[in-house]
Amino acid sequence: MTKIELSKRQEQILEIVKENGPITGEHIAERLNLTRATLRPDLAILTMSGFLEARPRVGYFYTGRSDMQMLSESLNKLRVMDYQSIPVVVDEGISVYDAIVMMFLEDVGTMFVVDKHALLVGVLSRKDLLRASIGKQELSSIPVNIIMTRMPNITMCTKEDLLTDVAKKLIEKQIDALPIVKETDKGFEVIGRITKTNITKAFVALANEGY
Ligand code: ADP
């Protein structure tokens, strides 16, 4: 879909249909002193973008959908799979020290912890690692599985989920990222990562594209 920015003539058409609908293309053209052919592209744009509905042999109706309604309809089509990132996964046996190094190298804020079968067992955030670093413990001898947030307390999503549902979970749980998982009979495999940054990118894409 293109940006919803109507021309002056399209606005006039909307006004006419709002007041007189259902009304045929012929009659709209008459009111504007234009030919039906001249109006055809405008009517096509208005119906495709959802402002008008065309019924054969009856004419055009104003759908009454506001810009906000259309925006929320578009928002509710955005899915995790179109905005996801690659997950950064660490083994549950690695040390807090190595996890900190990994977090810097991979340039992420959240890492997912897996067991030897590559199944999700935990989440590590920046603050989890900072908390473990307070005090005098030997960071290279503490395994991450004693400081991580563990199953079953992990908030997850699937790649088919709506981005708006992910955003709600991030807000409710006050977290920055979710693992995207695939359920198997043994547990959950991590297949992606979705973060506040991905949602911010979707927001900008929406503003630019007018989706
Ligand atoms: P930070 O701690 O860097 O501010 P978060 O706000 O994401 O990052 O994390 C807050 C706490 O929530 C941490 O203890 C972290 O382990 C936990 N956490 C983060 N993501 C999830 C998740 N998807 N499910 C469950 N707990 C999570």
Residues whose N, C-alpha, C, O or C-beta is under 5 A from the ligand:
A	BS01	ADP	G109 V123 L124 S125 R126 K127 D128 T149 N153 I154 T155 Q174 I175 D176 A177 L178 P179
